[in-house]
């Protein structure tokens, strides 16, 4: 008999791809608070969908009571850095209180496994409200692991190429409309991840949850300077770019492992790929020696940049 997985934020870009990847092995329930997006997600994935607003604990409880999930993937979030700076109350309501609601009900219902989706912006030094809210989510989940039978963990990664709000979707629209791309920081460096790699990280965490419970799982990722992506983009598609005013909360580099986390982080290999396991408040015997940032990690080659630009995920129906 298949186990049931409920995905909060399941009607978002990552949630839908998780549904597609998991539906053969699990009964997948995709949930979200926007019923139009719920209908589109059902059409795109073929998975069952249901309304759920993580900011309401009763909404969370209703969905859990109805579907009795064995596993919960918590992907629901407000994730736009500039909007979180402008509307911090909504960011806290969804990313902190919403995560708290999901965690509380998961423990109430004796859910087997709870995995939270985090971001490189949660790594120290935290620069913005969005990153801080996700950092709190990580600590909530990891702390609660030892307080119940529910295995709680998080995964942390960088920008998922072509996701909702990705620079690639924005650039594509700008170029189509004006022939010019506006960029807030060609000098900035960012980690880039394909959606398949993002899904694989979640699956690796789930498959090894007994080893990773109470911890944050990340993996080695390559980065690129935004200007390098722009130059290749324009070589391929034409047009030009110009620098525009920056957005609040931005920083030049992102961090997957911050310096403050080094004593608590060890390197592990999963399927021949370097991963990192962060144990909050529990120093490890063989810690990593250097933090991982978009400045010091391996850089994407021009061929890899072209591959990302030219291969967006399959279009939605």
MOCORUR-V886772 format. One line per field, one symbol per residue. phi: phi as a letter, one per 40 degrees, with the letter a starting at -180 (. if undefined). A space follows every 10 residues. Layout:
phi = ???
This chain:
phi = .ccbbbbcgc ccdcdcccdc cbcccbcbbc bacbcccccc ccccbgccba cabccbcccc ccccccbfcc bbbcbcacbc dcccccbccc dcdccbcccc cccccdcdcf dcabbccbac ccccccbacd ccccccddcd ccccdcbacc cbabbbaccc dgcdgcdccc cdcdcccbgb bcbcacccbb cbbccccccc cccccccbcc cbdgbbbbac bcbacdcccc ccdcdcbgga bbcbdcbcgc acbbbcbcdc cdcbbbcbbb fgbcbbbbbc gbcbcbcccb cbbccbcccc cdcccdcccc bcddccc
